[in-house]
Amino acid sequence: QVQLVESGGGLVQPGGSLRLSCAASGIIFSINTMGWYRQAPGKERELVAAITSGGSTKYADSVKGRFTISRDNAKNTVYLQMNSLKPEDTAVYYCASAYGATYDYWGQGTQVTVSS
């Protein structure tokens, strides 16, 4: 049974930081591409960041220079370090895994709220 469990969301003031974690089980973590998506109310889900099995990364333009994705294969965990947070970063953040071209498994999501 595949499980992706996110943690680390919460309420933070603009300019603050949060670190999201996603612990995976039931997959061969090291060979999967891992991604972080987000969905804000009334908006479509969007890819925020992704990291391949080889460590290559990509980011949405809106978060470049502020967010960093990383992975620890020994812990089957992917992280999203979010700095200089803005109110428009408010969303539910989801972790997802992909063995091929599509994301096959998803976590339940964690809420991130950026507000003063």
Residue, then its C-alpha position, 0 to 999 in steps of 0.5 A: q500500500v502506497q502512502l505519501v504523508e505530508s507535514g509541516g504546514g501551518l500559518v505564517q506571516p508574510g516574509g516567513s518560512l516553512r518546511l514541508s516534509c513528505a514521507a513515502s512508503g510502499i514505493i521504491f522511493s529512490i527511483n521516483t520523481m517527487g513533486w510538490y503541487r499546490q491548489a488555492p481556492g478557486k484555482e487549478r492545481e499547479l506544480v510548484a517544484a519537482i526533483t528527479s531520482g538523479g536530483s535534477t530540480k525544476y520550479a514554477d516561475s512564481v517560486k524560483g529563488r524562494f523555494t527549494i526542493s530536496r530529497d533524502n533517499a535514506k529516509n524516503t522523504v522529500y522536502l520543500q523549504m519555503n522562504s520569503l512567503k507571500p499571501e499568494d502562496t496560501a494553498v493546500y500543498y500536495c506531495a506526489s510521486a511519479y515512476g514514469a511520465t505521470y504522477d501516480y500517487w498523491g498525499q492528502g495535502t497540508q494547508v499553508t496559510v500566509s497572512s498577517 
